[in-house]
Amino acid sequence: MIDWCAREARHRDAQAGSGDEEIGESRSGERAYTTMLTFNQALEETRTGDLWLFRGGSGPDRAIQTLTNAPVNHVGMTVAIDDLPPLIWHAELGDKLADLWTGTNHRGVQLNDLQQSVLQWTQRYHQRCWLRQLTPPANREQENKLLRVIARMDGTAFPTTMRLTGRWLRGRLPNAYDWARGIPFVDRKVRESTLRRKERQRLGLEAAYCAETVAITYEEMGLMATEKYSNWFDPGSFWSGDSLPLTPGYALGDEIEIVVAG
């Protein structure tokens, strides 16, 4: 297993500028840089909780990037438990790959073989790919929580384009806690009420897109703490230029571009 301290050291070296590649400005306006790994190296190093980010140039990809003002249009999460090959937990419209939780092919939220999925996104969909590594890696208790999320959410439908757009836009509206934050005697009550509504929303979810799936999973694993609803998040929320509300003690490294042989 790769020592997570070594991961941080590599990210610091990458930030220092040795061999880095400028890829433009992040959503926050800051310039983002990456180092690179071969796909085989990434498959060896990735651990549960790491993020995979994709950027395509098709019309739908550009539409997502423009609507959300984000540099990427898809996000998924590594599931690497025990000696199993690494898998990816995400939501997508396609059904070409087998969902390894159910053994069937279906659209929406699914657990796919990571190698097959990345090859599909980079070669079939012609997208660039980056990896962000979580430090420290998820522990056994968090992996057990992850499996419970997968058992509940796997097979959840992917929303239609109109429903996805409306769902995300509603998520960007301020919630009750945003208005009550910091007001004496009100803050705590409204926060508790907001968290109860979030829990009901998660349990009754009928459709979910990629960023929403990762956000719910991160929060239920204890990797993220927020009063925001899951549909507040978009793929760009998981890019380093944004401010992801990770639980204290956890960090995501800078983007590492993955070089996939053609």
N, C-alpha and C positions, 0 to 999 in steps of 0.2 A: 504493500500500500504506500502511496506517495505521502511523505510527511507534509502536513499542511503548512508548517513553517517554511518549508522549501518553496511551496506555492507562493507565499507572500513575498519571499525574496525575489522570485522571478518577476512578480508583478512590479516590485520596486525597481528592478533593473530595467524592465520594459518602460516604465515611466521616465527613467533617466534619459531615454532617447536612443539607445544603442540598437540600430537596425529596425526602429519602429517605422510604421507607415501611417501617415496622416490620412484619415478617411473623411475629413470634413468636420462640420460643426455639429455638436450634440444639440438636443432640444433646449438645453439651458443656455446655448450660445457658446459654450466652451468647446475648444477643439479636442477631438478624441483621437487617441493613438492606439495602435495595437501591436503586439508581437504576433508571431505565427507558430503553429504546430502542424505537423502532418496529421492526417485523419487517423492513422494507426496510433500515433502517439496520444492523440486526444482520447481514443477509445481505451487505451491503457490507463490513462490518468484520471478519467472522469469518475466522480463519486456521486452518491445520492444527494440531490439538492443543487447540483450544478445546473446552470441555465444554458440552453442553446437558442441562439437568436438568428433570424434569417431575414434577408433583404432581397427582394426580387424587383424586376423591372416591368412586369406585365401591367396591364390596365388596372385590374383589381388590387394588385400589390401597391401600385402608386396611389390609388384611391385611399387605401388604408393609411399609408404614410402621410398623405396630405391632410386627411380628415383629422388624424390624431397628432399631426405635427411631430411625427416620430421618424427616426432613421431606419426602423425595422418594421416588418409586418407580421412576424410570427415568432412565438416563443414556446419552448417546451422545457421539460425538466428531466434530468437523469434519474433513473431508478436503477441502482446497482447494489443488489442485496446478495450477500454471501458469494458463492461461486457462479451465480447465474451471469450470462452475458449481459452487458449493459443495455437497458431499455430506455425508452423515452415516453413520458407521460404528457399528453397534450390533447388539443382538440383541433380537428381539421375537417374540411369538406370531403376529402378523398376517402375511399374505402379500398384502395388497392392492396394495402398491407394487412396481414392478419393481426387482429387484436389478441394479444397473448394472454389476456385475463379470461376471455370467453372462448377463445379458439375460433372466432367467427370474423368475417369482414364486415365492418359497418362504418358509417360516417360518425362525426361528432367526437366525443371524448373517448380516447383509446390509449392503450398501452402497446407500443410497437417495439420491435427490435431496433435499437438505436442505429446500428450500422446501416440497415436497410432504409430506415427513415431518412437519415442524413443524405444517403446516396440519392434517394428519391427527390428530396428538396433541392439538392445541388445540381443533379444531372437531369432529372425529368422536368423539374420546375425552374431550373436555371437560376438558382438563388445563391448569394454569398452567405457564408455561415460563420458565426463566432461562438466561442465558449466563454462563459464566466464561471469561475470556480468558487464554490462556497467554502469559507473557512470559519470555524473548524467544520469538518464534514458532519453530516447528520449522524446521530447516535442510534443505538438499537431501539430505544423507546420512540424516537421520532420516526424511524422506519416502520414501526408497528402502527403508529398513527397514520402514516402515509398509506399503508395497506388498507386501513379502514376507509380512508377517503376514496381509494381506487375501487373498493368493493361497492361503495355507495354511488359514485359518479360515473363509473365506466358505462358507456352506452348512452349517456346523456346526449341529446340531439345538439347539432350545431345550428345556431339561429339563422334564419334567412337574412339576406343582405339588409332589407328594410328593418327587420326586427333587431339585428345586430346594431345598426346605426342608432336606432331609437333607444335601445337598451344602454348603449355606451353614453349617449348624450344625456339621458336621465341620470346616469351614474355621476356625471360631472357636475350636476346641480348640488349646491350646498345642502347637507342634511341638517337635521335639527341640532345635532351636537356642534356643527360648525358655527351655528348662531349662538349657542349657549356657552360655548367654551370660555372658561375664565370667569363666568358670572357666579358670585358666591351663592351657595345653597342650591343652585340650579344645575351647575356643571355636572355633578356626580349623578343626579337623578336622570338627567337627559342622556348622559353617557350610558348608563345601565339600560335605559329604554332602547337606545340605538343598538346596543349589542344584542338585546333580545330580538329585535326585528331582523338584525343580520343573521342570527341563528335560524330564525324561521325561514328567511329567504334561502339560505343554503340548503336546508332540509327539503324545501319544496321546489327546488330548481328544476325546470323542465328543459332548459336549453342553456348552453354555456359555450363561450368562445375561448380561444387559446389563453389569453392573458388572464381571463376570469378563472379558468381552471387552475393555473399556476398560483394565482393570488390566494384562492381558497385553500389550496394544498399547503402553501407556505404558512398561512395563518394557522391552520389546524395542526401543523407540525410544530408550531411554536417558533418558527423562524422569522415571523413578521407580526407586528402588533399595530393595529390601526382601527379607527372608528369608521373608516370609509367602507362603503359597500363594495362587493367584488366587481361590480360593473363600472366602478370608477377607474379601474386599471385598463391599460392598453399595452400592446407589446413594447412600446417605447418606455413605459414605466420601469421596465427591467433593464434598460440601457443605462450605462454608467453616468450619462449626463443628467439623469433624473434623480430624484431623492426618494429612494425606496425605504419605507419605515421598518427596517430590519430590527429584530429584537437585539438589545444591547449584548455585545459579545460576539455577534456574527457579522461577517462582511463578505461582499462579493468582489472578486478581483476585476481588474480591467478586462476589456474584451480581448480575446486571443483569436485571431483569424485562423480558420481551419482550412488547410490546403488539401483539397480532395483531388486525387489523380483522375484525369479524364478517361 
